[in-house]
């Protein structure tokens, strides 16, 4: 379900991988749940084709449409032609969205902080490698938030996030897109017109799939599990200076006694 719910996790093979999992689950279901099989179970067999035809399952929920139709029917002002009313409101929505497309993108830094760049050794080291003007605090400006690809990211400097762990992200390191890391954003900063994040790097402690090595289904579930779920060290080992474009997505973090259990949010819709 998680594979099909959001983005193309395994590109054009996503639905195929998910279908293999559903097929095996359907085949062996009665071995574990002898008296609880239902007709709904068979619906799983059709999810892969729904994904291929209509896209991610997060876009197929009925609740939004039910609310929309209910709103129209309760505010129809005497008309019996609900279809015309729905079309009318959709046209208004499309017109508003088209106007938005013409506007300048909001990507960039937000909430400049009063903190001084010279207070951070990691920024000083970064600056000493790439600039010789000897004016650190003028060259580097620190920010609490940053919008990238229309997604808002927070840093630990942003206190209005309250208890939300909205600063924990997955990112690629250097130019190697294959080496993906996880960490907490200490702060954002601008240098020479480019945006960067100072991130506490938490290394992977072990593969989550290792817990299922004795399972008969290990060969089937290892790949999707190790893409979606991660066991990280409890403490960070270093700081990384990362260009904003290399931050991939937000993460959900569950803190345990001696490790962090992390899963990355594949799309904004996935919370729903």
C-alpha positions in Angstrom: 0.0 0.0 0.0 2.8 2.4 0.8 4.5 1.8 -2.5 1.3 2.6 -4.4 0.2 5.4 -2.2 2.7 8.0 -3.4 5.5 8.6 -5.9 7.2 6.2 -8.3 9.4 4.6 -5.7 10.9 2.1 -8.2 10.1 4.1 -11.4 8.0 2.0 -13.9 8.5 -1.2 -11.7 6.6 0.2 -8.7 3.3 -1.4 -9.4 5.0 -4.6 -10.4 6.8 -4.9 -7.0 3.7 -4.0 -5.1 1.6 -6.6 -7.1 4.1 -9.3 -6.2 3.6 -8.4 -2.5 -0.2 -8.4 -2.8 -0.2 -11.7 -4.7 1.9 -13.4 -2.0 -0.2 -11.9 0.8 -3.4 -13.0 -0.9 -2.1 -16.6 -1.6 -1.0 -17.2 2.1 -3.6 -15.2 3.9 -5.6 -18.2 5.1 -2.4 -19.6 6.7 -2.6 -16.9 9.3 -6.2 -15.7 9.3 -8.3 -18.7 8.8 -11.7 -17.2 9.6 -11.3 -13.6 8.6 -11.1 -13.6 4.8 -13.4 -11.2 3.2 -14.4 -10.0 -0.3 -12.5 -6.8 0.3 -9.2 -8.8 0.3 -9.7 -9.4 -3.4 -9.6 -5.7 -4.1 -5.8 -5.7 -3.5 -5.4 -7.6 -6.7 -6.7 -4.5 -8.6 -4.6 -1.9 -6.9 -1.6 -2.2 -9.3 -3.7 -1.7 -12.4 -5.4 1.3 -10.7 -2.0 2.8 -10.0 -0.9 2.3 -13.6 -4.1 3.8 -15.0 -4.8 6.7 -12.6 -1.5 7.3 -10.7 -0.8 7.2 -7.0 -3.6 5.9 -4.7 -3.3 9.1 -2.6 -5.1 10.9 -5.5 -8.0 8.4 -5.6 -9.6 9.0 -2.2 -13.3 9.5 -2.1 -13.5 11.8 0.9 -12.5 14.9 -0.9 -15.0 14.4 -3.6 -17.8 13.5 -1.2 -17.1 16.7 0.7 -17.0 18.7 -2.5 -20.3 17.3 -3.8 -21.9 17.7 -0.3 -20.9 21.4 -0.2 -22.4 22.0 -3.7 -25.6 20.2 -2.8 -26.1 22.2 0.4 -25.4 25.5 -1.3 -27.2 25.0 -4.6 -29.7 27.9 -4.1 -32.7 26.2 -5.6 -31.1 24.5 -8.6 -31.5 20.8 -9.2 -28.7 20.7 -11.7 -25.8 19.7 -9.5 -23.7 18.7 -12.4 -23.8 22.2 -13.8 -22.9 23.6 -10.4 -19.9 21.3 -10.0 -18.7 22.1 -13.5 -19.1 25.8 -12.7 -17.0 25.6 -9.5 -14.4 23.5 -11.2 -14.0 26.2 -13.9 -13.5 28.8 -11.2 -10.8 26.6 -9.6 -9.0 26.0 -12.9 -9.0 29.8 -13.6 -7.5 30.5 -10.2 -4.8 27.9 -10.6 -3.9 29.2 -14.1 -3.4 32.7 -12.6 -1.2 31.2 -9.9 1.1 29.7 -12.6 1.9 33.1 -14.0 3.3 34.3 -10.6 6.9 34.1 -9.6 7.9 31.0 -7.7 8.2 31.4 -3.9 11.3 29.3 -3.6 14.0 30.8 -1.5 15.0 31.6 2.1 12.5 32.9 4.8 12.9 34.4 8.3 16.4 35.8 8.4 17.9 35.1 11.8 19.9 37.5 13.9 22.5 34.8 14.6 26.1 35.6 13.4 27.8 33.3 11.0 31.0 33.6 12.9 29.4 31.8 15.9 29.4 28.5 13.9 32.7 26.8 13.4 31.3 24.7 10.5 30.3 27.9 8.6 33.8 29.3 9.3 35.4 26.2 7.8 33.1 26.3 4.8 33.8 30.0 4.2 37.6 29.6 4.5 37.6 27.2 1.6 35.6 29.2 -0.9 36.1 32.9 -0.1 39.0 35.2 0.6 37.3 38.5 1.4 37.6 38.1 5.2 34.1 39.4 5.9 32.2 36.3 6.9 29.2 38.0 8.5 28.6 40.1 5.4 29.0 37.2 2.9 26.8 34.7 4.8 23.3 35.4 6.0 21.5 32.8 8.2 17.8 31.9 7.8 15.3 29.8 9.8 13.2 28.4 6.9 13.6 27.7 3.2 11.1 26.8 0.4 12.5 24.4 -2.2 10.5 23.0 -5.0 7.4 24.5 -3.4 8.0 22.6 -0.2 8.6 24.4 3.1 11.6 23.1 5.2 12.3 24.2 8.8 15.5 24.4 10.7 16.1 24.0 14.5 16.3 27.8 14.7 12.6 28.0 13.7 10.8 27.8 17.1 7.3 28.2 15.8 7.4 24.6 14.6 6.6 23.7 18.3 7.1 19.9 18.7 7.0 19.0 15.0 10.1 17.2 13.7 9.9 19.2 10.4 13.6 19.8 10.3 14.6 16.1 9.7 15.3 15.3 6.1 16.7 12.9 3.6 19.4 14.4 1.3 22.0 13.4 -1.3 25.6 14.0 -0.4 28.0 15.8 -2.7 27.3 15.0 -6.4 26.7 11.4 -5.7 22.9 11.0 -5.9 23.2 7.3 -4.9 24.7 8.3 -1.5 21.6 9.4 0.4 21.8 10.5 4.1 19.5 11.6 6.9 19.9 14.5 9.2 18.5 17.4 11.2 18.8 20.9 9.7 20.6 23.2 12.1 20.1 26.3 9.9 19.9 27.6 6.4 22.2 30.2 4.9 22.8 32.1 1.7 26.2 32.6 0.2 26.9 34.3 -3.1 23.3 33.9 -4.2 23.1 30.2 -3.5 21.2 28.5 -0.6 22.7 25.9 1.7 21.7 23.9 4.8 23.9 23.0 7.7 22.8 19.5 8.6 23.6 17.1 11.5 24.3 13.8 9.8 22.8 10.6 11.4 24.4 7.5 9.9 22.4 4.3 9.2 22.9 1.8 12.1 21.5 -1.3 10.4 19.0 -2.3 7.7 15.4 -2.6 9.0 15.0 -5.7 6.8 17.5 -7.5 9.0 14.7 -8.1 11.5 13.0 -10.2 8.8 15.9 -12.4 7.8 14.3 -15.5 9.2 11.0 -14.8 7.4 10.0 -16.9 4.4 9.1 -13.6 2.7 12.5 -11.9 3.3 13.5 -12.1 -0.4 10.3 -10.4 -1.4 10.1 -7.6 1.2 13.8 -6.6 1.6 13.9 -4.2 -1.3 10.8 -2.1 -0.6 11.4 -2.2 3.2 15.0 -0.9 2.8 13.8 1.9 0.6 11.1 3.1 2.9 12.3 2.5 6.5 15.6 3.1 8.2 17.3 2.5 11.5 19.7 5.3 12.3 22.2 6.0 15.1 20.8 7.9 18.0 23.5 10.6 17.8 24.8 12.5 14.8 28.5 12.0 13.8 29.3 15.2 11.9 27.8 18.3 10.2 27.3 18.4 6.4 27.0 21.6 4.4 24.5 20.7 1.7 23.2 22.8 -1.3 19.4 23.3 -1.0 18.7 21.4 -4.2 20.2 18.2 -2.7 17.5 18.0 0.0 15.1 15.4 -1.2 12.2 15.2 1.3 10.9 15.4 4.8 11.0 12.5 7.2 8.9 11.1 10.1 11.1 10.1 13.1 10.3 7.8 15.9 12.8 8.0 18.8 13.7 4.7 20.5 16.1 3.9 23.4 19.2 3.3 21.3 18.2 4.2 17.7 16.0 6.4 15.5 13.3 4.8 13.3 12.9 6.9 10.2 10.7 6.9 7.1 10.8 9.5 4.4 7.6 11.2 3.2 7.4 10.5 -0.5 4.8 13.2 -1.2 2.9 15.9 0.7 -0.4 13.9 0.1 1.0 10.9 2.0 0.1 12.2 5.4 -3.6 11.9 4.5 
